[in-house]
Structure formats: structure tokens, C-alpha cells
């Protein structure tokens, strides 16, 4: 399973490569596991009142039907 530190490492690598992340695709089971992490939970829940508009690190989250998917989509 991916933890919050691994997710943050993905973002750090993204910043280093000068890519602009547009959306994070997270599988529903992985999302549930990440929500157990206090930092992730607080940022995601505090980002919007509507669950379909939640973000992490100011990047939109889309929960997918693939159990363990973790993919970052880039703009452009």
C-alpha cells in the first residue's frame, strides 16, 4: 500500500521535473487507507464542502473504481 510519504514523494518528483499536476487518480481502497492518515484527512476534508471537489496539495482528487490506482495526470 502507498502511504502519505510516498504520495508526497511523487509530488516532489513532479516539482523537480517542472510538470504541473492537474489531477490525482486514487483507487477507492487506497483512498480509504490514505484517509486514515491525519495529515491527508485534514487537508482533503478541509479543502471543500463537496466531496467531489476535494483536493490534496491544491490538486483535484478523483476516486476511481480501480482498488489501488495511484496516478497523477498532468496538464498540457
C-alpha positions, 0 to 999 in steps of 0.5 A: 500500500502507498502511504502519505510519504510516498504520495508526497514523494511523487509530488516532489518528483513532479516539482523537480521535473517542472510538470504541473499536476492537474489531477490525482487518480486514487483507487477507492481502497487506497483512498480509504487507507490514505484517509486514515492518515491525519495529515491527508484527512485534514487537508482533503476534508478541509479543502471543500464542502463537496466531496467531489471537489476535494483536493490534496496539495491544491490538486483535484482528487478523483476516486476511481473504481480501480482498488489501488490506482495511484496516478497523477495526470498532468496538464498540457 
